[in-house]
Amino acid sequence: MRKKKLSARLSAVCLALLAVTAVTAGLPGTAVASPGPAEPRTLAAADTSAPQRLRADFDGDGKADLAVWRPSNGTWYVIRSSDGGRTDQQYGMSGDVPVSGDFDGDGKADFAIWRPSNGTWYILRTTDGGQTIQQYGLSGDIPV
């Protein structure tokens, strides 16, 4: 029993290391997501020219929705799993890193970006449509 748990932990660590290696190496289109019903987290790709793939629950139904963030126009495109409808939201600009997550605790992923040029997080809250801006990080950091 202990071997299985240790093996599962080592497998998870190896996958995480491979993902971080792929992202920091700048492999095109690389994106890693670790969604959970309570707190979806995303590590975005280092290739900012291609649309970024994300996995998060934007409609609050407990399932990950299909979503991409297009760096060329800073627009999020989401296909909701609850009804198959589409949500388009312009939030961010070229050079930003998409970092969706449930930052306001309402059970829905918020549109969020991290701007490497100034180490600032920009979060569009789903609870009230307001914006949270928080400087946290330095140039060269990778948001997780």
RODO-2510 file (C-alpha; in nm, 4 decimals, decimal comma):
residues 144
     n   res          X          Y          Z
     1     m     0,0000     0,0000     0,0000
     2     r     0,2787     0,2445     0,0864
     3     k     0,4553     0,1687    -0,2413
     4     k     0,1439     0,2582    -0,4423
     5     k     0,1025     0,5920    -0,2620
     6     l     0,4721     0,6726    -0,3036
     7     s     0,4573     0,5717    -0,6690
     8     a     0,1513     0,7940    -0,7282
     9     r     0,3235     1,0884    -0,5598
    10     l     0,6416     1,0369    -0,7615
    11     s     0,4369     1,0158    -1,0822
    12     a     0,2644     1,3438    -0,9998
    13     v     0,5988     1,5094    -0,9202
    14     c     0,7504     1,3799    -1,2457
    15     l     0,4556     1,5126    -1,4484
    16     a     0,4837     1,8500    -1,2772
    17     l     0,8570     1,8661    -1,3470
    18     l     0,8040     1,7727    -1,7109
    19     a     0,5378     2,0419    -1,7434
    20     v     0,7560     2,3095    -1,5863
    21     t     1,0473     2,2028    -1,8059
    22     a     0,8306     2,2250    -2,1186
    23     v     0,6998     2,5683    -2,0237
    24     t     1,0365     2,7143    -1,9261
    25     a     1,1956     2,5686    -2,2399
    26     g     0,9404     2,7668    -2,4404
    27     l     0,7945     2,4734    -2,6310
    28     p     0,5229     2,6138    -2,8607
    29     g     0,1661     2,5631    -2,7437
    30     t     0,2658     2,4143    -2,4094
    31     a     0,0093     2,4676    -2,1363
    32     v    -0,0502     2,2825    -1,8134
    33     a    -0,3653     2,3025    -1,6111
    34     s    -0,4599     2,1452    -1,2833
    35     p    -0,8335     2,2014    -1,2507
    36     g    -1,0356     2,1245    -0,9466
    37     p    -1,3974     2,1971    -0,8692
    38     a    -1,3052     2,4373    -0,5912
    39     e    -0,9902     2,5979    -0,7257
    40     p    -0,8839     2,5635    -1,0889
    41     r    -0,5210     2,6630    -1,1416
    42     t    -0,3416     2,7258    -1,4656
    43     l     0,0218     2,7526    -1,5693
    44     a     0,0237     2,9271    -1,9034
    45     a     0,2473     2,8706    -2,1995
    46     a     0,5703     3,0549    -2,2569
    47     d     0,4819     3,0913    -2,6279
    48     t     0,2791     3,4120    -2,6258
    49     s     0,2172     3,4170    -3,0017
    50     a    -0,0214     3,1198    -3,0050
    51     p    -0,3664     3,1030    -2,8441
    52     q    -0,3306     2,9803    -2,4859
    53     r    -0,5294     2,6725    -2,3831
    54     l    -0,6873     2,6928    -2,0400
    55     r    -0,8891     2,4608    -1,8223
    56     a    -1,1261     2,6117    -1,5712
    57     d    -1,4939     2,6158    -1,4739
    58     f    -1,6181     2,9531    -1,5990
    59     d    -1,9912     2,8793    -1,5577
    60     g    -1,9833     2,7174    -1,2120
    61     d    -2,1352     2,3818    -1,3076
    62     g    -1,8431     2,1815    -1,1677
    63     k    -1,7048     2,0889    -1,5108
    64     a    -1,4122     2,2396    -1,6985
    65     d    -1,5172     2,4566    -1,9910
    66     l    -1,3353     2,4747    -2,3236
    67     a    -1,1435     2,7996    -2,3326
    68     v    -0,8623     2,9743    -2,5161
    69     w    -0,7038     3,3134    -2,4670
    70     r    -0,5823     3,4829    -2,7843
    71     p    -0,2734     3,6998    -2,7217
    72     s    -0,3100     3,8882    -3,0507
    73     n    -0,6263     4,0616    -2,9280
    74     g    -0,6326     3,9778    -2,5553
    75     t    -0,9676     3,8035    -2,5874
    76     w    -1,0937     3,4996    -2,3972
    77     y    -1,3177     3,2554    -2,5873
    78     v    -1,5117     3,0120    -2,3667
    79     i    -1,7563     2,7362    -2,4603
    80     r    -1,9659     2,6758    -2,1501
    81     s    -2,0141     2,3096    -2,0517
    82     s    -2,3505     2,3893    -1,8910
    83     d    -2,5314     2,4921    -2,2105
    84     g    -2,2817     2,4863    -2,5000
    85     g    -2,3091     2,8633    -2,5380
    86     r    -2,0101     3,0855    -2,5981
    87     t    -1,8671     3,3700    -2,3928
    88     d    -1,6184     3,6148    -2,5454
    89     q    -1,4416     3,8530    -2,3091
    90     q    -1,1667     4,0950    -2,4028
    91     y    -0,9307     4,1120    -2,1043
    92     g    -0,5565     4,1441    -2,1412
    93     m    -0,3101     4,2291    -2,4148
    94     s    -0,0215     4,0768    -2,6049
    95     g     0,2592     3,9806    -2,3666
    96     d     0,0216     3,8995    -2,0791
    97     v    -0,0062     3,5511    -1,9306
    98     p    -0,3587     3,4087    -1,8780
    99     v    -0,4099     3,2746    -1,5232
   100     s    -0,7762     3,1884    -1,4756
   101     g    -0,8907     3,0784    -1,1320
   102     d    -1,1707     3,1349    -0,8839
   103     f    -1,0182     3,4396    -0,7163
   104     d    -1,3411     3,5699    -0,5606
   105     g    -1,4681     3,2361    -0,4200
   106     d    -1,8018     3,2201    -0,6029
   107     g    -1,7377     2,8812    -0,7669
   108     k    -1,6712     3,0304    -1,1114
   109     a    -1,3330     3,0957    -1,2724
   110     d    -1,2522     3,4632    -1,3131
   111     f    -1,0830     3,6073    -1,6202
   112     a    -0,7335     3,6986    -1,5051
   113     i    -0,3955     3,7806    -1,6513
   114     w    -0,0500     3,8360    -1,5109
   115     r     0,1592     4,1041    -1,6798
   116     p     0,5287     4,0026    -1,6717
   117     s     0,6463     4,3516    -1,7704
   118     n     0,5345     4,4948    -1,4363
   119     g     0,4640     4,1821    -1,2261
   120     t     0,0986     4,2780    -1,1829
   121     w    -0,2115     4,0565    -1,1625
   122     y    -0,5332     4,1832    -1,3241
   123     i    -0,8497     3,9963    -1,2250
   124     l    -1,2005     4,0534    -1,3625
   125     r    -1,4296     3,9280    -1,0845
   126     t    -1,7398     3,7275    -1,1785
   127     t    -1,9187     3,8242    -0,8565
   128     d    -1,9612     4,1926    -0,9400
   129     g    -1,7768     4,2608    -1,2671
   130     g    -1,5216     4,4701    -1,0780
   131     q    -1,1493     4,4514    -1,1244
   132     t    -0,8762     4,3570    -0,8779
   133     i    -0,5248     4,4802    -0,9532
   134     q    -0,2396     4,3471    -0,7400
   135     q     0,1324     4,3845    -0,7989
   136     y     0,3009     4,0578    -0,7021
   137     g     0,6008     3,9135    -0,8810
   138     l     0,9087     4,0163    -1,0714
   139     s     1,0169     4,0038    -1,4326
   140     g     1,1111     3,6442    -1,5139
   141     d     0,8669     3,4918    -1,2625
   142     i     0,6112     3,2349    -1,3795
   143     p     0,2616     3,2580    -1,2283
   144     v     0,1201     2,9313    -1,0960
***
